[in-house]
Amino acid sequence: MKKTLLISIILFTSLGKIFAQNADGIKGTWLNSGKDVKIEIYRTGSKYVGKIIWAKDIYESDGTTPKRDINNLNENLRNRTIINLVILSGFSYDDGEWTGGEIYNPTNGKTYKGRLYLDGSRLEIRGYVGSPIFGKTMVWTRTS
């Protein structure tokens, strides 16, 4: 009986570590499909978020002033800089994908529901309105 209990504890502990590793598999730095923006995905609490850490065209024409989130639909947020701007938020790991989050697109200022799926060094980002069938998938590649 003690042997069975010990084996069960070891099994559940091991499975917990395996699932945690799968959930954290999304963490790291990703290059968007246009190859002009790098996003760092990290966990905060039980949720996964992603922020812009580099962009090819991150400064205004003077070369020193960071670009702002000028297309945001909320006028109060238009003064935020693009660098360190959180564009993925609220994602939870569930059965091989990250769901329940939102994707912010600074190009048009809109926020979409999102679903993320990791396929090796490729991250499929599905943004949609209403249902995932009414959306678009982008593929990001891991840089680190």
trRosetta pair geometry for C-beta under 8 A, 3 or more apart (Angstrom, degrees):
i j d omega theta_ij theta_ji phi_ij phi_ji
1 4 5.9 -53 -150 33 30 110
1 5 6.5 29 152 -16 63 106
2 5 5.6 -55 -149 38 33 113
2 6 6.2 35 153 -20 66 107
3 6 5.7 -55 -148 36 30 112
3 7 6.4 30 154 -17 64 106
4 7 5.8 -54 -147 37 30 111
4 8 6.3 33 153 -21 64 107
5 8 5.7 -54 -148 35 30 113
5 9 6.5 31 154 -20 64 104
6 9 5.8 -53 -149 34 31 111
6 10 6.4 28 154 -16 64 107
7 10 5.8 -57 -148 39 31 111
7 11 6.1 33 153 -22 66 108
8 11 5.7 -55 -145 36 30 113
8 12 6.3 23 159 -13 65 107
9 12 6.1 -58 -146 40 28 105
9 13 6.2 28 156 -18 64 110
10 13 5.8 -58 -146 39 28 112
10 14 6.2 27 156 -19 64 109
11 14 5.9 -59 -149 37 27 110
11 15 6.3 25 156 -17 64 108
12 15 5.7 -52 -142 37 32 111
12 16 6.3 38 155 -23 63 104
13 16 5.7 -53 -152 32 29 114
13 17 6.7 27 152 -16 62 104
14 17 5.8 -56 -153 35 34 110
14 18 6.4 35 150 -21 67 104
15 18 5.5 -51 -147 34 36 114
15 19 6.3 31 156 -15 68 105
16 19 6.0 -57 -147 39 29 106
16 20 6.2 29 155 -19 64 109
17 20 5.6 -55 -144 38 31 112
17 21 6.3 34 155 -22 65 104
18 21 5.8 -55 -152 34 29 111
18 22 6.6 28 151 -17 63 105
19 22 5.6 -52 -149 36 35 112
19 23 6.3 37 152 -20 67 105
19 93 8.0 148 170 122 86 134
20 23 5.6 -53 -147 36 33 112
20 24 6.2 20 158 -8 66 110
21 24 6.0 -62 -143 47 29 102
21 25 6.6 57 149 -54 61 90
22 25 5.5 -28 -158 -11 34 123
22 93 7.2 139 110 -173 86 141
22 96 7.3 -57 169 -101 131 53
23 26 7.5 -52 167 12 41 102
23 93 3.6 -129 -126 3 95 173
24 27 5.1 -21 -175 1 75 122
24 43 6.6 -62 -110 -28 85 136
25 118 5.4 153 113 121 116 171
26 41 5.4 -74 141 124 90 145
26 48 5.9 28 89 -154 136 156
26 91 8.0 -80 109 110 165 142
26 93 7.8 -166 2 -86 128 107
26 98 6.1 6 -52 -34 165 141
26 116 6.5 66 -127 130 141 139
26 118 5.6 -131 -84 -63 80 130
26 123 6.8 92 -137 -116 86 126
27 41 5.6 -140 -120 102 38 87
27 42 5.7 59 -135 -111 97 46
27 43 6.3 -55 -82 -19 119 91
27 48 7.5 -127 -74 -131 75 111
28 40 7.5 -114 136 -144 24 63
28 41 6.3 4 48 52 48 92
28 142 5.8 17 111 -144 140 103
28 143 7.6 176 150 56 103 62
28 144 5.5 -162 -168 93 101 62
29 38 5.7 3 -176 -178 104 110
29 39 7.2 157 -155 80 56 40
29 40 5.3 -28 -98 -98 74 71
29 41 7.8 177 -88 16 25 71
29 53 6.9 -71 -125 46 107 140
29 142 7.2 99 79 -162 57 61
29 143 4.6 -57 106 63 104 103
29 144 4.5 34 36 41 111 96
30 38 6.9 154 78 -156 41 61
30 39 5.0 -22 63 62 96 91
30 40 7.8 168 18 -88 74 24
30 41 6.3 33 -4 -11 118 110
30 50 7.5 -27 35 -144 122 136
30 123 5.7 -42 -125 27 144 140
30 140 4.2 41 170 150 121 131
30 141 6.8 149 -156 73 74 29
30 142 5.9 -47 -102 -100 70 46
30 143 6.6 169 -108 4 15 90
31 35 5.7 20 164 -122 119 57
31 37 7.4 142 -155 80 53 47
31 38 5.7 -31 -95 -99 64 73
31 140 6.2 164 75 -165 42 82
31 141 5.2 -18 56 62 99 84
31 142 7.9 29 13 114 82 1
31 143 5.2 94 -31 -49 100 114
32 35 7.0 -132 75 -47 67 21
32 36 6.8 -45 62 51 112 60
32 37 4.5 24 6 62 128 96
32 38 7.7 -133 -8 -79 80 26
32 39 6.6 78 -55 -11 90 111
32 138 6.9 -13 -163 156 84 136
32 140 5.5 -45 -111 -107 37 98
33 138 4.7 -123 -17 -169 132 97
33 139 5.5 90 -91 59 107 61
33 140 6.4 -88 -47 -79 67 54
34 37 6.9 47 65 11 105 91
36 55 6.3 37 147 -161 78 71
36 56 4.0 -67 -153 7 88 124
36 57 6.8 2 177 6 123 90
37 52 5.9 -55 -168 -131 109 104
37 54 7.1 162 -155 91 43 60
37 55 4.7 -4 -107 -107 77 85
37 56 7.3 -85 -59 1 53 81
38 52 7.3 107 76 -157 52 59
38 53 5.3 -57 100 64 100 89
38 54 4.1 24 36 51 115 101
38 55 7.4 -143 22 -66 67 47
38 143 6.3 -41 -130 17 114 154
39 50 4.6 33 166 171 116 116
39 51 6.7 164 -153 79 74 24
39 52 5.9 -44 -99 -93 73 48
39 53 6.9 135 -126 9 21 86
39 87 6.7 -83 -122 51 128 119
39 88 7.1 81 176 -1 138 117
39 140 7.1 -50 40 -144 119 154
40 50 6.5 172 83 -149 39 68
40 51 5.8 -16 56 58 89 78
40 53 4.7 56 -17 -28 110 133
41 48 6.1 20 -179 178 101 106
41 49 7.1 180 -146 93 62 33
41 50 4.2 -28 -93 -92 76 98
41 88 6.6 -14 -110 67 96 145
42 48 7.2 177 94 -148 25 69
42 49 6.5 -22 64 64 71 77
42 50 7.6 136 15 -94 62 49
43 46 7.6 -27 -172 -149 108 14
43 47 7.0 154 -154 85 67 35
43 48 5.4 -42 -97 -95 68 68
43 49 7.8 126 -118 18 22 73
44 47 5.9 -23 67 71 77 87
44 48 7.8 136 20 -110 69 22
44 49 5.7 -4 12 12 115 120
46 92 6.6 17 137 -117 95 96
47 89 7.4 26 152 -178 131 58
47 90 5.4 -46 -156 -129 136 30
47 91 6.2 118 -167 55 78 45
47 92 6.2 -55 -109 -72 67 72
47 101 7.4 132 -164 -92 105 109
48 88 7.1 -26 123 130 84 118
48 91 4.2 -45 62 74 97 105
48 92 7.4 168 11 -79 90 24
48 93 7.2 78 -18 -44 127 86
48 98 5.7 -52 48 -146 139 144
48 101 7.2 -67 72 -68 82 151
48 116 7.8 -91 94 43 139 151
49 86 5.6 -24 177 -150 119 115
49 88 5.6 160 -161 96 45 78
49 89 4.9 17 -119 -108 99 59
49 90 7.3 57 -84 -14 86 39
49 91 7.2 168 -70 21 41 93
49 101 8.0 -179 -96 -142 58 135
50 86 7.0 126 81 -153 40 65
50 87 6.0 -47 94 64 93 79
50 88 3.4 40 31 36 103 119
50 89 7.9 -121 32 -54 63 50
51 84 5.4 3 165 -159 133 42
51 85 6.2 163 -155 79 84 31
51 86 4.7 -47 -91 -90 91 56
51 87 6.8 129 -119 9 36 75
51 88 7.9 -115 -48 37 40 79
52 55 6.0 3 -178 -46 123 109
52 82 5.8 -42 87 158 154 76
52 83 6.1 -114 106 -124 101 32
52 84 6.7 -66 70 -10 73 12
52 85 5.0 12 26 50 113 84
52 87 6.2 63 -37 -12 92 120
52 106 7.8 -36 -30 -3 148 144
53 83 7.2 51 -144 -157 26 77
53 84 7.1 54 -98 -78 55 55
54 58 7.1 -93 -167 -49 44 144
54 83 7.7 30 -88 -121 28 94
55 58 4.1 129 65 -70 97 94
55 67 7.9 -68 79 39 143 128
55 82 6.2 -31 8 127 152 128
55 83 7.2 -130 11 -81 104 74
57 67 7.4 42 130 -26 75 148
58 66 6.3 -31 154 -138 89 77
58 67 5.9 -138 -176 16 40 105
58 82 6.0 -148 -141 80 78 121
58 83 5.7 59 -166 -60 128 102
59 62 7.2 -104 159 70 108 64
59 63 5.4 58 121 -150 145 25
59 64 6.2 73 -154 -2 134 8
59 65 6.2 115 -162 66 83 47
59 66 6.1 -64 -105 -101 64 37
59 67 6.5 -161 -118 -29 11 83
60 63 7.7 -77 78 -15 59 24
60 64 7.8 -34 52 59 89 47
60 65 4.2 -10 26 76 121 106
60 66 7.6 38 -13 89 85 8
60 67 6.0 144 -58 -80 68 69
62 65 5.3 55 56 7 119 103
66 81 4.2 17 121 -143 135 122
66 82 6.6 -156 170 35 98 80
66 83 5.5 -84 -147 11 135 115
67 70 7.7 -82 177 -8 85 105
67 81 7.0 108 78 -154 45 70
67 82 4.8 8 85 0 97 126
68 78 6.2 59 145 161 117 64
68 79 5.8 -48 -151 -146 132 29
68 80 6.5 123 -158 71 77 39
68 81 6.0 -63 -102 -100 56 44
68 82 7.0 -166 -125 -30 8 80
69 72 4.7 42 139 -34 105 116
69 77 5.9 -47 96 138 134 87
69 78 5.7 -140 91 -136 76 38
69 79 7.5 -15 46 50 88 17
69 80 4.4 7 11 68 127 93
69 81 7.4 77 -22 125 86 2
69 82 6.2 146 -67 -77 72 66
69 85 6.1 138 -73 -116 121 144
69 106 5.5 -96 -129 -138 84 109
69 109 7.6 115 169 -106 87 85
70 78 5.3 55 -122 -162 39 102
71 78 7.8 145 24 -120 19 94
71 106 6.3 119 53 174 111 55
71 107 6.5 -6 54 149 163 19
71 108 5.9 -123 155 -163 139 12
71 109 3.7 -141 132 -44 80 104
72 75 7.5 168 95 -80 96 19
72 77 4.4 -105 144 89 162 105
72 78 5.0 -153 45 -79 109 67
72 80 7.4 68 -34 34 151 110
72 106 7.4 -30 -65 -132 79 70
72 109 4.6 173 -108 -136 19 104
73 109 4.7 139 -34 143 70 117
73 110 6.8 62 -30 -87 125 54
74 77 4.5 54 87 12 107 111
74 78 7.5 -163 94 -34 58 78
75 78 5.7 -33 -157 -6 42 121
77 80 5.5 -19 -178 -4 73 119
80 85 6.0 108 137 -104 119 102
81 84 6.7 47 85 46 103 93
81 85 6.8 -144 99 -50 53 98
82 85 5.2 -59 -156 -6 36 133
82 106 6.0 118 -121 161 97 168
85 104 7.7 -111 151 94 106 132
85 106 6.3 54 120 -68 157 139
86 89 5.6 61 151 -66 119 109
86 104 7.3 74 108 29 63 134
87 103 6.5 22 156 -162 81 62
87 104 4.6 -124 -141 62 62 88
87 105 7.4 76 -155 -79 113 30
87 106 6.7 -79 -99 -24 117 97
88 91 6.4 -15 166 -17 104 125
88 101 6.2 32 -177 149 78 141
88 102 7.6 168 -151 85 41 50
88 103 5.9 -8 -101 -106 69 69
88 104 7.7 -135 -56 20 30 79
88 114 7.0 -99 -133 85 86 165
88 116 7.6 41 -149 -58 137 137
89 101 5.8 172 89 -161 38 101
89 102 5.4 -12 61 56 88 91
89 104 7.5 32 4 -14 107 107
90 100 6.1 -109 140 123 96 82
90 101 4.1 158 82 -119 76 72
90 102 5.8 44 41 10 122 83
91 98 4.0 35 171 164 121 115
91 99 6.8 117 -149 45 77 12
91 100 6.4 137 -130 67 40 76
91 101 3.4 -39 -67 -34 71 141
91 114 7.0 -57 -86 93 108 111
91 116 6.0 11 -145 14 151 125
92 98 6.6 161 74 -153 25 71
92 99 6.4 -39 62 64 78 63
92 100 5.0 6 23 48 102 133
92 101 7.4 165 0 -45 60 92
93 97 7.6 170 -146 95 56 25
93 98 5.5 -38 -90 -96 56 76
94 97 6.6 -29 69 69 69 68
94 98 7.5 115 20 -115 72 29
94 99 5.6 -52 39 29 119 111
94 100 7.8 80 -2 -9 131 114
96 117 7.3 24 139 -136 84 87
97 115 6.0 14 160 -178 129 95
97 116 6.3 165 -170 81 79 52
97 117 4.7 -32 -114 -93 104 78
97 118 7.8 178 -110 10 56 72
98 101 6.6 2 144 2 99 127
98 115 7.1 157 83 -162 58 48
98 116 4.0 -4 56 56 108 107
98 117 7.7 -158 24 -66 73 38
99 114 7.9 -169 -138 103 44 58
99 115 5.2 0 -105 -116 78 84
99 116 7.8 -151 -63 28 43 68
101 113 7.8 128 87 -163 41 55
101 114 5.0 -40 87 65 86 106
101 116 7.5 2 44 -9 131 108
102 111 5.2 10 177 179 123 108
102 112 6.7 151 -159 76 71 38
102 113 6.3 -57 -105 -109 66 36
102 114 5.9 126 -140 6 15 106
103 111 7.0 158 80 -157 42 59
103 112 4.8 -20 61 62 96 93
103 113 7.6 17 16 107 87 13
103 114 4.0 105 -25 -67 104 135
103 125 6.7 112 -106 178 147 113
103 127 4.5 -94 61 -101 144 111
104 110 7.7 -179 -148 98 55 35
104 111 4.9 -25 -98 -102 72 84
104 112 8.0 175 -81 20 27 68
105 108 5.3 14 108 40 117 88
105 109 7.3 -38 87 15 75 15
105 110 5.5 2 49 61 107 76
105 111 7.5 -173 15 -85 72 34
105 112 7.0 39 -16 -3 108 108
105 127 7.4 67 -48 -159 116 169
106 109 6.9 32 -148 -78 36 48
112 127 3.9 69 97 -173 148 100
112 128 6.0 126 178 43 114 23
112 129 6.2 -83 -132 -63 90 69
112 135 7.2 121 177 -128 136 110
113 127 7.3 140 73 -157 45 55
113 128 5.5 -40 69 71 95 76
113 129 7.0 134 18 -102 97 29
113 130 7.8 -160 21 23 134 17
113 132 7.9 -99 103 -75 115 69
114 125 6.7 -27 -157 -169 116 81
114 126 6.5 145 -156 81 61 59
114 127 5.3 -25 -98 -100 87 64
114 128 7.4 148 -92 21 38 73
115 126 4.5 -12 60 61 93 112
115 128 7.7 5 7 12 100 114
115 132 5.9 -5 7 -106 140 127
116 123 6.2 -13 -166 -176 102 100
116 124 7.0 151 -158 80 48 58
116 125 5.8 -10 -107 -105 79 62
116 126 7.5 -162 -75 22 33 76
117 123 7.4 154 77 -160 43 53
117 124 4.4 -12 61 58 95 108
117 126 7.4 35 1 -9 103 109
118 122 7.6 145 -160 84 48 53
118 123 5.7 -22 -104 -107 66 74
118 124 7.8 -152 -70 21 20 76
119 122 4.6 -21 72 71 94 103
119 123 7.6 174 27 -87 71 26
119 124 6.3 45 0 -17 114 106
121 141 6.1 30 139 -158 94 76
121 142 4.3 -105 -159 27 82 114
122 139 5.5 -21 -166 -166 107 107
122 140 7.3 141 -161 74 54 46
122 141 6.1 -29 -103 -100 62 65
122 142 7.7 -99 -59 -11 24 87
123 139 7.1 144 72 -159 47 54
123 140 4.4 -19 61 62 103 99
123 141 7.6 -167 18 -76 81 18
123 142 7.2 104 -21 -57 103 80
124 137 5.5 -10 -172 -167 98 115
124 138 7.6 155 -156 78 50 41
124 139 5.7 -24 -99 -101 64 74
125 137 6.7 147 76 -156 47 58
125 138 4.7 -17 61 61 105 91
125 139 7.5 -176 17 -84 80 23
125 140 6.2 51 -18 -10 117 108
126 132 5.7 31 143 -148 137 102
126 135 5.4 81 176 114 85 141
126 136 7.3 173 -147 86 57 33
126 137 4.8 -24 -94 -96 77 82
127 135 5.4 -176 93 -163 42 114
127 136 5.8 -11 60 58 88 82
127 138 7.5 18 2 2 104 104
128 131 6.4 -75 152 97 138 30
128 132 4.9 -171 -2 -115 164 38
128 133 7.6 84 -140 42 146 28
128 134 5.5 111 -161 82 103 65
128 135 2.7 -72 -84 -69 91 126
128 136 7.5 164 -78 15 67 53
129 134 5.9 -66 63 111 73 116
129 135 7.1 155 11 -85 55 82
130 134 5.4 19 63 52 110 137
131 134 5.3 81 64 14 79 98
131 135 7.8 -136 102 -21 49 100
132 135 5.5 -56 -158 15 46 132
